[in-house]
Amino acid sequence: MKKINYFICLLATSGMSYTVNAQDQDITSSIKRSGIVVGLDTTGNQQMERDLRKRNSLSNDQRIDWKDSGYGYVGSYSKNNEQYMARYDQDGKYVETLTKKEWNDNAPAKLRSAYDQSNYKSQKVTAYWEVTDPSRKGYYLELNDDQNRPSRVWVDEDGKFSTSPNTVKKDY
């Protein structure tokens, strides 16, 4: 009888474990779809931070705020009133660095035209980020809808909009 009770307890525990794992996967998928950014454990960012400091001397002596974006990791920092965002993939490999810009008449005409023709044109651009790496081109837009709800989209060099970043490196 003890063996049967032990087996039932083991079976119930493994079922609960499966349910928790399924819920974790649902939550992770939901986070990725919504564009929510969650904090990153500080021990997980040390290698990326060392890499970023080697790549970009502007990041030296700056506090870097690391987040898990659901598509990889983002390290944000600022220097001389400029804001930067370094992107790393889910394996911690460097993807690109972006610089925050104001959405005004100085925004690239091709980007403004693509936005005006997009499904997002009814939303207000609150800021945009431009890729600064010479081997990559693209933008990241922060938007607010008429209810002041934020959303974020990526725009490639051809003016195509996406809710997820392009991580394929292009050679120009």
Summary of the structure (lengths in Angstrom):
residues: 172
radius of gyration: 20.7
end to end distance: 71.2
largest distance: 78.5
contacts: 434
relative contact order: 0.11
helix: 34%
strand: 30%
